[in-house]
Amino acid sequence: MEKEIIYIPENVCSRKYVITYDNSIIKNIHIIGGCPGNTLGLSNLLKGMEISKAISLLEGIKCPGSKNGQTSCPDQISLALKSIS
């Protein structure tokens, strides 16, 4: 059964993530705000991926454009996905 969460990221350009998942598989990630090409590409790459795999690929990525330089949109997505599992 598909479930959905809404996650509000911190210290990055994107403003909201709407993540749909079924068991441990990502069905869709809609990223609101941020760099359009990068967020669309990231969303497409994550569709169908296991949540644990996505977390391992994304966590810890830093972006110098983030407000504190210690996170990124991918890192924030990993935090959103961790809130599921």
PyMOL commands that set and color helices and strands:
alter all, ss='L'
color gray80, all
select helices_A, chain A and resi 36-46+51-58+73-82
alter helices_A, ss='H'
color red, helices_A
select strands_A, chain A and resi 2-7+14-22+25-33
alter strands_A, ss='S'
color yellow, strands_A
deselect
rebuild
show_as cartoon
